[in-house]
């Protein structure tokens, strides 16, 4: 895009995400736990792993090289991830008594030397569990973030001329507007970021293995009290 002149210094400071403002888009999650195998066809990349509670190697995943899945009971599934022998993620999925709500409780300890991020979110059933499959199976539409570590909701920007420094959840980067990609320090997935400017908006493009995996456009409100 054409770089337009504008002032990014309104971004300076620390910003707290409002959980209620988080919106989910895209296809529902598609999960199947049946006959001792857990499959997630909508995961990127798709996931298939034995659900025997043991750690098994998984390929092509930025934040884990082995995972374990265990059905705790007929409504509860526990998943664990490791990378380089270190625990990175723990998730417990709990299906409601009526089978129509899925609560995911998680603990993300993927960033070394940083406090783990903990939280919970809910999804609504969007497709039935196949006959004989575990209740966690079917399609689930995410709808709400219920809990999140308070400190992890904060992100800080410091703009100095063309230099943009961001920090949050134990990670940080310093990049030049219109400059080359730089690594996101603390991100074990090896992400890099480029930043560009469009008027008063900051554009961030995050890449892994040469592919863009996430893009954000951040704009401060006219009164300077909120950002989108």
C-alpha positions as CSV (number, residue, x, y, z in Angstrom):
1,X,0.0,0.0,0.0
2,X,1.1,3.6,-0.5
3,X,2.6,5.0,2.7
4,X,0.7,8.1,3.7
5,X,2.0,10.7,6.1
6,X,0.5,10.5,9.6
7,X,1.3,10.5,13.3
8,X,1.7,7.2,15.0
9,X,2.7,8.6,18.4
10,X,-0.9,8.4,19.6
11,X,-0.1,4.7,20.0
12,X,2.5,5.4,22.7
13,X,1.6,3.8,26.0
14,X,0.1,0.6,27.4
15,X,-3.3,-0.7,26.2
16,X,-5.5,-3.3,27.8
17,X,-7.7,-5.6,25.6
18,X,-11.4,-5.6,26.5
19,X,-12.3,-9.3,26.5
20,X,-15.9,-8.5,25.6
21,X,-14.8,-6.8,22.4
22,X,-13.1,-9.9,21.0
23,X,-15.1,-11.3,17.9
24,X,-14.6,-14.6,16.2
25,X,-14.9,-15.2,12.5
26,X,-14.4,-18.0,10.1
27,X,-15.4,-21.7,10.1
28,X,-16.2,-23.6,13.3
29,X,-13.6,-25.9,14.7
30,X,-14.0,-29.5,13.5
31,X,-13.0,-32.1,16.1
32,X,-13.3,-35.9,16.2
33,X,-12.3,-38.2,19.1
34,X,-13.2,-41.8,18.2
35,X,-11.6,-45.2,18.6
36,X,-8.6,-43.9,20.4
37,X,-7.6,-41.2,17.9
38,X,-8.0,-37.4,18.2
39,X,-8.4,-35.5,14.9
40,X,-8.8,-31.7,14.3
41,X,-9.4,-31.1,10.6
42,X,-9.6,-27.3,10.9
43,X,-6.3,-27.0,12.9
44,X,-3.4,-25.5,10.9
45,X,-1.9,-27.8,9.9
46,X,-4.6,-30.5,10.5
47,X,-3.9,-32.6,13.6
48,X,-4.2,-36.4,14.2
49,X,-2.7,-38.0,17.3
50,X,-3.4,-41.1,19.4
51,X,-5.6,-40.3,22.4
52,X,-3.8,-42.5,24.9
53,X,-2.4,-39.9,27.2
54,X,1.1,-40.5,26.0
55,X,3.3,-37.9,24.2
56,X,3.6,-38.5,20.4
57,X,5.7,-36.6,17.9
58,X,3.7,-34.1,15.7
59,X,5.1,-32.4,12.6
60,X,4.8,-29.0,11.1
61,X,3.7,-27.2,14.2
62,X,5.5,-24.0,15.3
63,X,4.8,-24.3,19.0
64,X,5.0,-28.0,19.7
65,X,6.9,-31.1,18.5
66,X,5.0,-33.6,20.6
67,X,1.5,-33.7,22.1
68,X,-0.6,-35.9,24.3
69,X,-4.4,-36.3,24.3
70,X,-6.5,-38.1,27.0
71,X,-10.2,-38.5,27.5
72,X,-10.5,-37.8,31.2
73,X,-14.2,-38.8,31.2
74,X,-17.1,-38.9,28.7
75,X,-17.3,-35.0,28.7
76,X,-13.7,-34.0,29.3
77,X,-10.5,-34.1,27.2
78,X,-7.0,-33.0,28.3
79,X,-4.3,-32.0,25.8
80,X,-0.7,-31.2,26.5
81,X,2.0,-29.8,24.1
82,X,5.8,-29.8,24.4
83,X,8.6,-28.4,22.3
84,X,12.2,-29.3,22.9
85,X,11.2,-31.3,25.9
86,X,9.6,-28.3,27.6
87,X,5.9,-28.0,28.4
88,X,4.4,-25.2,26.2
89,X,0.6,-25.6,26.4
90,X,-2.1,-27.3,28.4
91,X,-5.8,-27.3,27.5
92,X,-8.8,-28.9,29.1
93,X,-12.0,-29.2,27.0
94,X,-15.2,-29.7,28.9
95,X,-18.6,-30.3,27.2
96,X,-21.7,-29.1,29.1
97,X,-24.3,-31.6,30.3
98,X,-26.6,-30.8,27.4
99,X,-23.7,-31.3,25.0
100,X,-24.1,-27.9,23.3
101,X,-21.3,-25.8,25.0
102,X,-17.6,-26.4,24.9
103,X,-15.4,-24.7,27.5
104,X,-11.7,-24.6,26.8
105,X,-9.5,-23.9,29.8
106,X,-5.8,-23.3,28.9
107,X,-2.4,-22.6,30.2
108,X,0.1,-21.2,27.7
109,X,3.7,-21.4,28.9
110,X,5.3,-21.3,25.5
111,X,7.2,-18.0,26.0
112,X,10.4,-18.8,28.0
113,X,11.1,-16.7,31.2
114,X,7.7,-15.2,31.1
115,X,4.6,-15.8,33.3
116,X,2.2,-18.4,31.8
117,X,-1.0,-17.1,30.3
118,X,-4.1,-18.7,31.6
119,X,-7.7,-18.3,30.5
120,X,-10.9,-19.9,29.3
121,X,-13.2,-19.5,26.3
122,X,-16.5,-21.0,25.2
123,X,-17.8,-22.4,21.9
124,X,-21.3,-23.3,20.8
125,X,-22.1,-26.6,19.1
126,X,-22.5,-26.0,15.3
127,X,-22.6,-29.7,14.2
128,X,-23.4,-33.0,15.9
129,X,-20.9,-35.5,17.3
130,X,-21.0,-38.7,15.2
131,X,-22.5,-41.8,16.7
132,X,-20.1,-43.5,19.1
133,X,-17.7,-40.6,19.2
134,X,-16.7,-38.7,22.3
135,X,-18.9,-35.7,23.2
136,X,-16.1,-33.3,22.4
137,X,-16.5,-34.3,18.7
138,X,-18.4,-32.3,16.1
139,X,-18.2,-28.7,15.0
140,X,-17.8,-25.8,17.5
141,X,-18.2,-22.1,16.8
142,X,-16.1,-20.0,19.3
143,X,-18.1,-17.2,20.8
144,X,-16.6,-15.7,23.9
145,X,-13.4,-15.2,25.9
146,X,-14.4,-15.7,29.6
147,X,-11.2,-15.5,31.4
148,X,-7.6,-14.3,30.6
149,X,-4.6,-13.5,32.7
150,X,-4.9,-9.8,33.5
151,X,-1.2,-8.9,32.8
152,X,-1.4,-10.7,29.4
153,X,-4.2,-8.4,28.2
154,X,-1.7,-5.5,28.3
155,X,0.4,-4.5,25.3
156,X,2.8,-1.5,25.1
157,X,3.8,0.6,22.1
158,X,6.7,3.0,22.0
159,X,7.1,5.1,18.8
160,X,10.3,7.0,18.2
161,X,10.4,8.6,14.7
162,X,10.3,5.6,12.4
163,X,11.2,3.1,15.1
164,X,8.3,1.0,16.6
165,X,8.8,-1.0,19.8
166,X,6.0,-3.4,20.9
167,X,5.9,-5.6,24.0
168,X,3.3,-7.9,25.5
169,X,3.0,-11.4,27.0
170,X,6.7,-11.6,27.6
171,X,7.5,-11.0,23.9
172,X,8.9,-7.9,22.2
173,X,10.1,-6.5,18.9
174,X,11.7,-3.2,17.6
175,X,11.1,-2.6,13.9
176,X,11.5,0.3,11.5
177,X,8.4,1.6,9.6
178,X,8.8,0.4,6.0
179,X,11.9,-1.5,7.0
180,X,12.9,-5.2,6.9
181,X,11.4,-8.0,8.9
182,X,12.7,-8.4,12.4
183,X,12.3,-11.4,14.8
184,X,9.7,-11.3,17.6
185,X,11.9,-11.9,20.7
186,X,10.5,-14.6,23.0
187,X,8.4,-16.3,20.4
188,X,9.5,-19.9,20.1
189,X,7.6,-20.2,16.8
190,X,10.2,-18.1,15.1
191,X,7.8,-15.3,14.0
192,X,9.1,-12.2,12.3
193,X,7.2,-8.9,11.8
194,X,7.3,-6.0,9.3
195,X,5.6,-2.7,10.1
196,X,4.2,-0.1,7.7
197,X,2.1,3.0,8.1
198,X,-1.1,4.0,6.5
199,X,-2.2,7.5,7.6
200,X,-2.5,7.3,11.4
201,X,-2.8,3.4,11.3
202,X,0.0,1.0,12.0
203,X,0.1,-2.2,10.0
204,X,1.9,-5.3,11.3
205,X,2.4,-8.4,9.2
206,X,3.7,-11.5,11.1
207,X,5.4,-14.3,9.2
208,X,6.7,-17.8,9.8
209,X,8.8,-19.8,7.3
210,X,8.3,-17.0,4.7
211,X,4.5,-17.1,4.9
212,X,2.3,-14.3,6.4
213,X,0.3,-15.9,9.3
214,X,-1.3,-12.8,10.9
215,X,-1.9,-9.2,9.9
216,X,-3.1,-6.4,12.2
217,X,-4.1,-2.8,11.5
218,X,-4.1,-0.7,14.6
219,X,-5.8,2.7,14.8
220,X,-6.2,5.0,17.8
221,X,-9.5,6.7,18.3
222,X,-9.8,10.5,17.8
223,X,-10.0,11.1,21.5
224,X,-6.8,9.0,22.0
225,X,-8.5,6.8,24.7
226,X,-9.0,3.6,22.8
227,X,-7.6,1.7,19.8
228,X,-9.1,-0.8,17.3
